[in-house]
Amino acid sequence: MKTAVLKSKWLHMKTFLWSFLIISYMTVDQDMESIYRAMSAGEVDQLLTQMDDQVELHVLNHQTIYNKQLVRTHLQKFFQDHKPKSCQPIHQGNNKSDETSFSIAKLMTEDGEYRVFFYFKQQGEKNLIQELRIDQNWSGFCLPPMNH
């Protein structure tokens, strides 16, 4: 009888853990979907809701660390010059030990394709963008140099 109770508790614990993992993954996935939609539409303010207070921003050949207001200015300028059409995920990964993750996407604009790299850090319940790179030279899948 004691074994049956332990098996039942173990089954409930496994079900709870799997449910938690699936919900956590779905939340991250929903965050990523909203980021891809915002990139597709050039919705800078929506992107800013997913960013940390300071962001390492690389747009084409210009890079530095900005506060959100300056990020807004630079991204608005980019989207004015390169009207977005779509943003499609290419690859995602994460590192559980330091609660970071990344995503690589292809941004299609009216004037061509751009490679977009997002680097995230877990902040409470959210994954916030720490770094955003937009590179013109799209050569398929390759990772940027990691400075972190």
C-alpha positions as a Markdown table, in Angstrom:
| # | Residue | x | y | z |
|---|---|---|---|---|
| 1 | Met | 0.0 | 0.0 | 0.0 |
| 2 | Lys | 2.8 | 2.4 | 0.9 |
| 3 | Thr | 4.4 | 1.7 | -2.5 |
| 4 | Ala | 1.2 | 2.6 | -4.3 |
| 5 | Val | 1.0 | 5.9 | -2.4 |
| 6 | Leu | 4.6 | 6.7 | -3.3 |
| 7 | Lys | 4.0 | 5.9 | -7.0 |
| 8 | Ser | 0.9 | 8.1 | -7.0 |
| 9 | Lys | 2.8 | 11.0 | -5.4 |
| 10 | Trp | 5.7 | 10.5 | -7.9 |
| 11 | Leu | 3.2 | 10.5 | -10.8 |
| 12 | His | 1.6 | 13.7 | -9.6 |
| 13 | Met | 5.1 | 15.3 | -9.1 |
| 14 | Lys | 6.2 | 14.3 | -12.6 |
| 15 | Thr | 2.9 | 15.6 | -14.1 |
| 16 | Phe | 3.4 | 18.9 | -12.2 |
| 17 | Leu | 7.0 | 19.3 | -13.3 |
| 18 | Trp | 6.2 | 18.6 | -17.0 |
| 19 | Ser | 3.2 | 21.0 | -16.9 |
| 20 | Phe | 5.5 | 23.7 | -15.4 |
| 21 | Leu | 8.2 | 23.1 | -18.1 |
| 22 | Ile | 5.6 | 23.2 | -20.9 |
| 23 | Ile | 4.0 | 26.4 | -19.6 |
| 24 | Ser | 7.4 | 28.0 | -19.1 |
| 25 | Tyr | 8.4 | 27.0 | -22.7 |
| 26 | Met | 5.1 | 28.3 | -24.1 |
| 27 | Thr | 5.6 | 31.7 | -22.3 |
| 28 | Val | 9.1 | 32.1 | -23.8 |
| 29 | Asp | 7.7 | 31.0 | -27.1 |
| 30 | Gln | 4.9 | 33.5 | -26.9 |
| 31 | Asp | 7.4 | 36.2 | -26.0 |
| 32 | Met | 9.4 | 35.3 | -29.1 |
| 33 | Glu | 6.4 | 35.3 | -31.3 |
| 34 | Ser | 5.5 | 38.8 | -30.1 |
| 35 | Ile | 9.1 | 39.9 | -30.8 |
| 36 | Tyr | 9.0 | 38.4 | -34.4 |
| 37 | Arg | 5.6 | 40.1 | -35.0 |
| 38 | Ala | 7.0 | 43.4 | -33.8 |
| 39 | Met | 10.0 | 43.1 | -36.0 |
| 40 | Ser | 7.8 | 42.2 | -39.0 |
| 41 | Ala | 5.7 | 45.3 | -38.5 |
| 42 | Gly | 8.5 | 47.6 | -37.4 |
| 43 | Glu | 6.7 | 48.2 | -34.0 |
| 44 | Val | 9.5 | 49.6 | -32.0 |
| 45 | Asp | 7.5 | 50.4 | -28.9 |
| 46 | Gln | 6.4 | 46.7 | -28.7 |
| 47 | Leu | 10.0 | 45.6 | -29.0 |
| 48 | Leu | 11.0 | 48.0 | -26.1 |
| 49 | Thr | 8.6 | 46.2 | -23.8 |
| 50 | Gln | 10.8 | 43.1 | -24.2 |
| 51 | Met | 14.1 | 44.9 | -23.5 |
| 52 | Asp | 16.2 | 45.5 | -20.5 |
| 53 | Asp | 16.9 | 49.1 | -19.4 |
| 54 | Gln | 20.3 | 49.1 | -21.1 |
| 55 | Val | 20.7 | 47.2 | -24.4 |
| 56 | Glu | 23.8 | 46.5 | -26.5 |
| 57 | Leu | 22.6 | 47.5 | -29.9 |
| 58 | His | 24.3 | 46.7 | -33.2 |
| 59 | Val | 22.6 | 48.1 | -36.3 |
| 60 | Leu | 24.6 | 47.4 | -39.4 |
| 61 | Asn | 28.0 | 48.9 | -38.7 |
| 62 | His | 27.1 | 50.9 | -35.7 |
| 63 | Gln | 27.2 | 49.5 | -32.2 |
| 64 | Thr | 27.1 | 50.7 | -28.6 |
| 65 | Ile | 25.1 | 50.3 | -25.4 |
| 66 | Tyr | 22.0 | 52.5 | -25.2 |
| 67 | Asn | 19.1 | 53.2 | -22.9 |
| 68 | Lys | 15.6 | 52.4 | -24.2 |
| 69 | Gln | 15.0 | 56.0 | -25.5 |
| 70 | Leu | 18.1 | 55.8 | -27.8 |
| 71 | Val | 17.3 | 52.3 | -28.8 |
| 72 | Arg | 13.9 | 53.6 | -29.9 |
| 73 | Thr | 15.5 | 56.3 | -32.0 |
| 74 | His | 17.9 | 54.0 | -33.7 |
| 75 | Leu | 15.4 | 51.3 | -34.4 |
| 76 | Gln | 12.8 | 53.8 | -35.8 |
| 77 | Lys | 15.4 | 55.1 | -38.1 |
| 78 | Phe | 16.4 | 51.6 | -39.3 |
| 79 | Phe | 12.7 | 50.7 | -39.9 |
| 80 | Gln | 12.1 | 54.0 | -41.8 |
| 81 | Asp | 15.1 | 53.2 | -44.1 |
| 82 | His | 14.4 | 49.5 | -44.4 |
| 83 | Lys | 10.6 | 48.9 | -44.4 |
| 84 | Pro | 10.1 | 45.4 | -42.8 |
| 85 | Lys | 8.0 | 42.7 | -44.5 |
| 86 | Ser | 8.5 | 39.7 | -42.2 |
| 87 | Cys | 10.7 | 38.2 | -39.5 |
| 88 | Gln | 11.2 | 34.5 | -39.4 |
| 89 | Pro | 13.0 | 32.5 | -36.7 |
| 90 | Ile | 16.0 | 30.5 | -37.8 |
| 91 | His | 17.5 | 29.1 | -34.6 |
| 92 | Gln | 17.1 | 29.4 | -30.8 |
| 93 | Gly | 19.1 | 28.1 | -27.9 |
| 94 | Asn | 19.4 | 28.6 | -24.1 |
| 95 | Asn | 21.8 | 28.1 | -21.3 |
| 96 | Lys | 20.0 | 27.0 | -18.1 |
| 97 | Ser | 23.1 | 27.6 | -15.9 |
| 98 | Asp | 23.1 | 31.4 | -16.3 |
| 99 | Glu | 19.5 | 31.8 | -17.5 |
| 100 | Thr | 20.4 | 33.2 | -20.9 |
| 101 | Ser | 19.1 | 32.4 | -24.3 |
| 102 | Phe | 19.4 | 33.6 | -27.9 |
| 103 | Ser | 17.5 | 33.6 | -31.1 |
| 104 | Ile | 18.5 | 34.2 | -34.7 |
| 105 | Ala | 16.0 | 35.4 | -37.2 |
| 106 | Lys | 15.8 | 36.5 | -40.8 |
| 107 | Leu | 14.3 | 39.9 | -41.3 |
| 108 | Met | 12.9 | 40.5 | -44.8 |
| 109 | Thr | 12.6 | 44.2 | -45.8 |
| 110 | Glu | 11.7 | 45.9 | -49.0 |
| 111 | Asp | 15.4 | 46.3 | -49.8 |
| 112 | Gly | 16.7 | 42.9 | -48.8 |
| 113 | Glu | 17.4 | 40.3 | -46.0 |
| 114 | Tyr | 19.0 | 41.0 | -42.6 |
| 115 | Arg | 20.2 | 38.6 | -40.0 |
| 116 | Val | 18.9 | 39.5 | -36.5 |
| 117 | Phe | 20.4 | 38.2 | -33.3 |
| 118 | Phe | 18.7 | 38.5 | -29.9 |
| 119 | Tyr | 20.5 | 37.7 | -26.6 |
| 120 | Phe | 18.2 | 37.4 | -23.6 |
| 121 | Lys | 18.7 | 37.2 | -19.8 |
| 122 | Gln | 16.1 | 36.0 | -17.4 |
| 123 | Gln | 14.8 | 38.9 | -15.2 |
| 124 | Gly | 12.2 | 37.6 | -12.8 |
| 125 | Glu | 9.4 | 36.1 | -14.9 |
| 126 | Lys | 10.6 | 37.6 | -18.2 |
| 127 | Asn | 13.4 | 37.0 | -20.7 |
| 128 | Leu | 14.6 | 40.5 | -21.5 |
| 129 | Ile | 16.6 | 41.5 | -24.6 |
| 130 | Gln | 20.2 | 42.4 | -23.5 |
| 131 | Glu | 21.6 | 42.6 | -27.0 |
| 132 | Leu | 20.1 | 43.1 | -30.4 |
| 133 | Arg | 22.1 | 42.8 | -33.6 |
| 134 | Ile | 20.9 | 43.6 | -37.2 |
| 135 | Asp | 23.5 | 42.6 | -39.8 |
| 136 | Gln | 23.1 | 43.2 | -43.5 |
| 137 | Asn | 25.3 | 40.3 | -44.7 |
| 138 | Trp | 23.1 | 37.3 | -44.6 |
| 139 | Ser | 25.1 | 34.2 | -45.3 |
| 140 | Gly | 22.8 | 31.6 | -43.9 |
| 141 | Phe | 23.2 | 30.3 | -40.4 |
| 142 | Cys | 26.2 | 31.4 | -38.3 |
| 143 | Leu | 26.5 | 32.7 | -34.8 |
| 144 | Pro | 28.0 | 36.1 | -34.0 |
| 145 | Pro | 31.0 | 36.3 | -31.8 |
| 146 | Met | 30.0 | 36.0 | -28.1 |
| 147 | Asn | 31.2 | 38.8 | -25.8 |
| 148 | His | 29.2 | 37.6 | -22.8 |
